[in-house]
Amino acid sequence: MNSILTIELTHVAATGEAVGRDEEGRAVLVSDAIPGETVEVEIAAEAKRWRRGILRKVVTTSPDRVEAPCPHFGPRHPVTSAEGQPLNRSWRRAGCAGCQWQHIDYERQLSLKREIIVNILAREARPGKTRQKSRQIAEQLVADVIAIGAPADEPSKDTPVVLEFGFRSQMKFDLARSQRLTLTDRHQEPMAVDTCLLHHSQLAELFAGFSNDRGGEARAEDDDPSPQHGSPAVLRVTLAVDGTADSLSESAKGVLVLHSEKDNPPNLELDLPVNVFFLHETEDPSLELLVGDWSYTLQVAGHQLAAYPQLGGGALDAHLLANEVLAAVAADLLELKTFEHILELWAGIGARAAVMSEQAATIVAVEEAELPAAALRTNLEMFDNADAWHGEMLPTIRKLRRGQYSFDAALITPPGGQIDPELFSLLTRMRIRRCALITEDPARLARALADLDKEGYRLTNVQPVDLQPHQPGATLVARFDRK
């Protein structure tokens, strides 16, 4: 270990690292590099079949390498070109673990994401009799990754084509004893950041207002903050916005969730237009409203919807256009007709149902969680062809089946990416011909294909959508047809 190695990188790993092979044939994984580059790395870890290298020098530079705009991106050590020029001038402020690919041109990011998905499907699902055939089938199944266009009321030459930055409407932070919001760095240690380019302008305002005196002031304190008193009152903070305006206001409030393992809410001083909640994190978590209102307004495809605090951590919760885009992609992938009837499972607050209701005769939306289900009922009341159900998923589907509901297609967004074959068995018995599954976990999808095939559904298309620019992940909309 700690030896220096010069290596040509040929492909990308599922982790987002670039990969090459050493003279012994072992895979060498390198962060902050790009397939196609020749690099000089310091070996920091190794096993029988792999080694992990720390990038020190880029000997041959990829034409897809760009300068990362965020000062917190990249390794916390200098990386140079073959000529000795620095490639990461802000390395002293770097080390954030949030983004992995800001050094890669965005178009190349999209192709690498697709390559990762194809590799996972071919390896984990093994749809063909040989490795080569499995790869060919996976290539046919996976479409090019969709990049989300940047919204603009008045497009101009300066308007970005895609929404690479400014798309996040929610983010969770650790709150250190210093009361500074921190993210996790590459060594799994807390790291204070003064900005995040992924933030929507409202979220950036809320972040700045909570962090310092600019735009507001907030402080969450224990009665006794001394070290011997134990853990601080607030361990983590979730910041969220609706993304419907450029800045926060009384009509466009932010959401602040204080996470704690203690029983009592902390003392709070705040001068921001926000709804504040206290989340008591135990085996049976409870949410308490401290300031403002339980719900806020969310605009989706022109519809004003009621929303409650979103406590998820995935791209579906964090991207301000996720629901609108995924609903449109699913409707297109399912080839919905205006005379067809749709079943949506894990419908959330009804944002996707609101979009799809205009493309179908009727839609029944089912949600398990109590708060989203309450918003779902409220939001779907404005649609004559939409009906909201609340209850545990499998028993609720059985009730629908006993009630002789008939559906042509289903949209499924299971929490945590869980894929239950019994669910698809019920959908088969309901004679639902087409299903669209939304997931952020291609490996779990691939491993479930054999079981779903036994239940009567075969995978026909996979449409990736980029809700995570500058990270290797993508959100998949997978179409299944009843055999």
C-alpha positions in Angstrom: 0.0 0.0 0.0 0.9 3.7 -0.4 2.8 2.7 -3.7 2.5 5.0 -6.7 0.8 3.5 -9.8 0.2 4.9 -13.3 -2.9 3.4 -14.9 -5.2 3.8 -17.8 -8.9 4.0 -16.7 -11.3 2.2 -19.0 -14.8 2.1 -17.5 -17.0 3.2 -14.6 -17.9 1.3 -11.4 -21.4 1.3 -9.9 -20.0 3.5 -7.1 -19.1 6.2 -9.7 -15.4 5.7 -9.5 -13.4 5.3 -12.7 -11.8 1.8 -13.1 -8.6 0.4 -14.7 -6.5 -2.7 -14.1 -3.0 -3.1 -12.8 -0.4 -5.4 -14.2 -1.7 -8.3 -12.0 -5.2 -7.8 -13.5 -6.8 -6.4 -10.3 -9.4 -3.6 -10.6 -8.1 -0.2 -9.5 -10.9 2.2 -8.5 -10.2 5.9 -8.6 -12.4 8.8 -7.5 -12.2 12.2 -9.2 -11.0 10.6 -12.5 -12.8 9.9 -15.7 -12.8 6.7 -17.9 -10.4 7.3 -20.8 -7.8 9.2 -18.6 -4.4 7.9 -17.7 -3.7 8.9 -14.1 -1.1 8.6 -11.4 -2.5 7.3 -8.1 -1.4 6.4 -4.7 -2.7 3.0 -3.6 -4.5 3.5 -0.3 -6.3 0.2 0.1 -6.3 -3.2 -1.5 -7.7 -6.7 -1.4 -7.3 -9.9 -3.5 -9.2 -8.7 -6.5 -9.2 -4.9 -6.2 -7.2 -1.8 -5.2 -8.3 1.7 -4.4 -6.2 4.6 -5.6 -6.0 8.3 -4.5 -5.7 10.5 -7.5 -2.5 12.6 -7.5 -1.9 13.5 -11.2 -3.9 13.3 -14.4 -1.3 12.3 -17.1 -3.7 12.2 -20.0 -6.8 14.4 -19.6 -10.2 13.5 -20.8 -11.9 16.1 -23.1 -14.9 15.7 -20.7 -13.0 17.1 -17.7 -14.3 20.4 -16.6 -13.5 22.7 -13.6 -15.8 22.0 -10.7 -17.8 25.2 -9.8 -18.2 24.3 -6.1 -15.2 25.1 -3.9 -16.2 22.2 -1.6 -16.0 19.6 -4.3 -13.2 17.2 -4.8 -10.3 15.7 -2.7 -8.7 17.6 0.1 -5.3 17.5 -1.5 -3.8 19.0 -4.7 -4.3 17.2 -8.0 -2.1 18.3 -11.0 -2.0 17.8 -14.7 0.9 16.2 -16.5 2.4 19.7 -16.8 2.1 20.3 -13.1 -0.9 22.7 -13.3 -3.4 22.5 -10.4 -6.7 20.9 -11.4 -8.5 21.7 -8.1 -7.4 25.1 -6.9 -9.8 25.2 -3.9 -8.6 21.8 -2.5 -8.1 23.3 1.0 -11.9 23.9 1.2 -12.8 20.7 -0.5 -13.8 17.2 0.7 -17.6 17.3 0.7 -19.1 13.8 0.0 -22.3 15.1 -1.6 -21.2 15.3 -5.2 -18.9 12.9 -7.1 -18.9 14.1 -10.7 -18.7 17.9 -10.8 -15.4 17.4 -12.7 -17.2 15.7 -15.6 -19.1 17.4 -18.4 -22.8 16.9 -17.9 -23.4 15.2 -21.2 -20.8 12.6 -20.3 -22.4 12.2 -16.8 -25.6 11.1 -18.5 -23.8 8.4 -20.6 -21.9 7.1 -17.6 -25.2 6.8 -15.6 -26.6 4.7 -18.4 -23.5 2.6 -18.6 -23.8 1.9 -14.8 -27.5 0.9 -15.1 -26.8 -1.4 -18.1 -23.9 -3.1 -16.3 -26.0 -3.7 -13.2 -29.0 -5.2 -15.1 -26.7 -7.4 -17.2 -24.7 -8.6 -14.2 -27.5 -9.0 -11.6 -30.5 -10.0 -13.7 -28.6 -12.1 -16.3 -31.3 -12.0 -18.8 -29.3 -13.9 -21.5 -27.6 -17.3 -21.5 -24.2 -15.7 -21.8 -22.5 -12.6 -20.5 -22.5 -11.1 -23.9 -26.1 -11.8 -24.6 -27.1 -10.4 -21.2 -25.3 -7.2 -22.0 -27.1 -7.0 -25.4 -30.5 -7.4 -23.8 -29.7 -4.8 -21.1 -28.6 -2.4 -23.8 -31.9 -2.8 -25.6 -33.9 -2.4 -22.4 -32.3 0.8 -21.1 -33.0 4.1 -22.8 -30.8 7.2 -22.8 -31.0 9.1 -19.5 -33.4 12.0 -19.5 -32.0 15.3 -18.3 -34.5 17.7 -16.8 -34.7 21.1 -18.5 -34.2 24.2 -16.6 -37.5 26.2 -16.1 -37.4 29.7 -17.5 -40.3 32.1 -17.9 -38.3 34.1 -20.5 -35.7 31.8 -22.2 -32.6 33.5 -23.4 -29.1 32.6 -24.5 -27.9 32.8 -20.9 -30.6 30.4 -19.7 -29.1 26.9 -18.9 -30.5 24.1 -21.0 -30.7 21.6 -18.2 -31.2 22.0 -14.4 -27.7 21.0 -13.3 -27.7 23.2 -10.2 -30.3 24.9 -8.1 -32.7 21.9 -8.2 -32.7 20.7 -4.6 -35.7 21.6 -2.5 -34.8 19.6 0.6 -31.6 18.6 2.4 -30.7 17.2 5.8 -27.8 18.4 7.9 -26.1 17.4 11.1 -26.0 20.1 13.8 -22.7 20.1 15.6 -22.2 21.5 19.1 -21.1 24.7 17.5 -24.7 24.9 16.1 -23.3 25.0 12.6 -25.0 23.0 9.9 -22.6 20.4 8.6 -22.5 17.7 5.9 -20.5 14.6 5.8 -17.0 14.7 4.2 -15.2 11.9 2.4 -13.9 10.5 5.7 -17.3 10.4 7.2 -16.6 13.4 9.5 -18.8 16.5 9.9 -17.9 19.3 7.5 -19.2 22.8 7.7 -20.1 24.3 4.3 -20.9 27.9 3.5 -22.8 27.2 0.3 -24.3 24.4 -1.8 -24.8 25.0 -5.5 -27.4 22.3 -5.7 -29.8 24.4 -3.5 -32.8 26.0 -5.0 -32.7 29.8 -4.3 -35.3 29.4 -1.5 -33.4 26.6 0.1 -30.2 28.6 -0.1 -31.9 31.5 1.7 -33.2 29.1 4.4 -29.8 27.6 4.8 -28.1 31.0 5.1 -30.8 32.3 7.5 -30.4 29.3 9.8 -26.6 29.3 9.6 -25.8 32.9 10.3 -27.3 36.4 10.5 -27.9 36.9 6.8 -31.6 36.7 6.1 -32.5 35.7 9.6 -31.2 34.1 12.8 -32.0 30.8 14.4 -30.5 29.1 17.4 -31.5 25.8 19.0 -30.1 25.3 22.5 -30.2 23.0 25.4 -30.8 24.3 28.8 -27.4 23.0 29.7 -25.0 22.9 26.7 -22.0 21.8 28.8 -20.1 18.7 27.5 -21.0 16.7 30.6 -24.7 17.3 29.9 -24.7 14.7 27.1 -25.9 15.1 23.5 -27.2 18.4 22.2 -30.9 19.0 22.0 -30.9 19.0 18.2 -28.9 16.4 16.4 -30.0 17.0 12.8 -31.9 19.6 10.8 -34.0 19.1 7.7 -34.5 22.2 5.6 -37.2 22.1 2.8 -38.9 24.6 0.5 -41.7 24.4 -2.1 -39.6 25.8 -4.9 -42.5 27.9 -6.2 -40.8 31.3 -5.8 -37.3 32.8 -5.9 -37.3 33.7 -2.2 -39.1 32.8 1.0 -42.2 34.7 2.0 -45.4 34.3 4.1 -47.0 32.9 1.0 -44.0 30.7 0.2 -42.8 29.5 3.5 -39.9 27.1 4.2 -40.0 24.0 6.4 -37.6 23.4 9.3 -37.5 20.1 11.0 -35.5 19.7 14.2 -34.5 16.1 14.9 -33.8 15.1 18.5 -33.7 12.0 20.7 -34.8 14.1 23.7 -38.4 14.5 24.9 -38.7 18.2 25.0 -38.3 20.7 22.1 -35.3 23.0 22.4 -35.5 26.8 23.0 -35.7 28.4 19.6 -35.1 32.0 18.3 -36.1 32.4 14.7 -36.7 35.3 12.3 -37.6 33.5 9.0 -40.9 32.7 7.3 -40.9 29.0 8.1 -43.1 26.3 9.6 -41.0 24.6 12.3 -41.4 21.0 13.5 -39.9 18.9 16.2 -39.2 15.3 15.3 -38.7 13.1 18.4 -36.6 10.2 17.0 -37.4 7.1 18.9 -38.6 3.6 18.0 -42.0 5.3 17.6 -41.2 8.7 16.1 -43.5 11.6 16.7 -43.8 15.0 14.9 -44.8 18.1 16.7 -45.6 21.5 15.2 -43.7 24.3 17.0 -44.2 27.4 14.7 -46.5 28.1 11.8 -48.9 25.7 10.0 -48.9 21.9 9.5 -49.3 22.2 5.8 -48.0 24.5 3.0 -48.8 25.0 -0.6 -46.9 23.2 -3.4 -47.4 24.0 -7.1 -47.2 21.0 -9.5 -47.9 21.4 -13.2 -50.1 24.4 -12.5 -52.0 22.8 -9.6 -51.9 24.2 -6.1 -51.5 21.2 -3.8 -51.4 20.9 0.0 -48.2 19.4 1.4 -46.9 18.2 4.8 -43.3 18.0 5.9 -41.3 15.6 3.7 -38.9 13.6 5.7 -37.5 11.3 3.0 -33.9 11.4 1.8 -34.1 10.2 -1.7 -34.1 12.1 -5.0 -37.9 11.9 -5.3 -38.2 14.1 -2.2 -35.3 16.4 -2.9 -35.7 17.5 -6.6 -38.2 20.3 -7.0 -39.5 18.9 -10.4 -39.4 15.2 -9.5 -43.1 14.5 -9.3 -44.1 16.5 -12.4 -41.3 14.9 -14.5 -41.8 11.3 -13.3 -45.5 11.4 -13.8 -45.0 12.6 -17.4 -42.4 10.0 -18.1 -44.5 7.2 -16.6 -47.6 8.3 -18.6 -45.5 8.3 -21.8 -43.8 4.9 -21.0 -47.2 3.3 -20.2 -48.7 4.8 -23.4 -51.8 6.0 -21.4 -55.0 6.7 -23.3 -57.6 9.1 -22.1 -60.2 6.3 -21.8 -58.1 4.2 -19.5 -58.2 3.7 -15.7 -55.1 4.0 -13.5 -54.1 2.7 -10.1 -51.3 4.5 -8.3 -49.6 2.9 -5.3 -47.6 4.9 -2.7 -49.1 8.1 -4.2 -47.7 10.5 -1.6 -49.6 13.8 -1.5 -51.0 13.2 -5.0 -48.6 15.2 -7.1 -48.1 12.5 -9.7 -51.9 11.7 -9.7 -52.7 15.3 -10.4 -50.5 15.3 -13.5 -51.8 11.9 -14.7 -55.5 12.6 -14.0 -55.5 14.8 -17.2 -54.3 11.8 -19.3 -56.7 9.1 -18.0 -60.4 8.5 -17.5 -60.0 7.8 -13.8 -57.2 7.3 -11.2 -57.3 5.7 -7.8 -54.4 6.7 -5.6 -53.4 4.8 -2.5 -51.0 6.0 0.3 -50.0 4.2 3.5 -48.4 7.0 5.6 -50.9 9.2 7.6 -49.7 12.7 6.8 -49.3 12.3 3.0 -52.6 10.4 2.9 -54.3 13.4 4.5 -52.9 15.7 1.9 -53.8 13.2 -0.8 -57.4 13.3 0.1 -57.4 17.1 0.1 -55.6 17.4 -3.2 -57.6 14.9 -5.1 -60.9 16.5 -4.1 -60.4 19.1 -6.9 -60.4 16.3 -9.6 -63.7 14.7 -10.6 -61.9 11.6 -11.9 -59.5 10.9 -9.0 -60.1 9.0 -5.8 -57.9 8.8 -2.7 -57.4 5.7 -0.5 -55.5 5.4 2.8 -54.4 2.1 4.3 -51.8 -0.6 4.4 -51.0 -1.4 0.8 -51.7 -5.1 0.2 -55.0 -5.2 2.2 -56.1 -2.0 0.4 -55.4 -3.6 -3.0 -57.4 -6.7 -1.9 -60.3 -4.4 -1.0 -60.1 -2.8 -4.4 -60.2 -6.2 -6.0 -63.2 -7.3 -4.0 -64.9 -4.1 -5.0 -64.4 -5.1 -8.6 -62.4 -2.1 -9.5 -60.9 -2.4 -13.0 -57.6 -0.9 -14.0 -55.7 -0.8 -17.3 -52.3 0.3 -15.8 -50.6 0.9 -12.5 -47.9 3.3 -11.3 -45.9 2.0 -8.3 -43.4 4.0 -6.2 -42.5 1.7 -3.3 -40.7 3.3 -0.3 -37.0 2.4 0.0 -37.1 0.7 -3.4 -38.7 -2.5 -1.9 -40.2 -4.7 -4.6 -42.7 -7.2 -3.2 -43.6 -10.1 -5.6 -46.9 -10.6 -3.7 -47.9 -7.1 -4.8 -47.4 -8.0 -8.5 -49.3 -11.3 -7.9 -52.3 -9.2 -6.8 -51.9 -6.9 -9.8 -51.9 -10.0 -12.0 -55.2 -11.2 -10.5 -56.6 -7.8 -11.1 -55.7 -8.2 -14.8 -53.7 -5.0 -14.9 -51.9 -5.2 -18.2 -49.1 -2.6 -17.8 -47.2 -1.4 -14.7 -44.6 1.4 -14.3 -42.3 1.0 -11.3 -40.3 4.0 -10.0 -37.1 3.1 -8.2 -33.7 4.6 -7.4 -32.1 1.1 -6.9 -31.2 -0.6 -10.2 -29.6 -3.6 -8.4 -32.7 -4.3 -6.4 -34.8 -4.0 -9.6 -32.5 -6.4 -11.4 -32.6 -9.0 -8.6 -36.4 -8.9 -8.5 -37.0 -9.6 -12.2 -37.0 -13.4 -12.0 -39.6 -13.3 -9.2 -41.8 -10.8 -11.0 -41.6 -12.9 -14.1 -43.0 -15.8 -12.1 -45.8 -13.6 -11.0 -46.7 -12.8 -14.6 -44.9 -9.6 -15.5 -41.9 -9.1 -17.8 -39.7 -6.1 -18.0 -40.0 -4.3 -21.4 -38.4 -0.8 -20.9 -36.3 1.1 -18.5 -36.3 4.9 -18.7 -33.7 6.6 -16.4 -34.3 10.2 -15.3 -31.5 12.3 -13.8 -32.8 13.6 -10.5 -29.2 13.5 -9.1 -26.8 15.6 -11.3 -23.1 15.2 -10.3 -23.8 11.8 -8.6 -23.7 8.4 -10.2 -27.3 7.5 -9.4 -30.4 7.9 -11.5 -34.2 7.4 -10.9 -35.6 4.6 -13.0 -39.1 4.3 -14.5 -39.4 0.6 -15.4 -42.3 -0.7 -17.5 -43.6 -4.2 -16.9 -46.1 -5.9 -19.2 -48.4 -8.8 -18.2 -47.5 -12.0 -20.0 
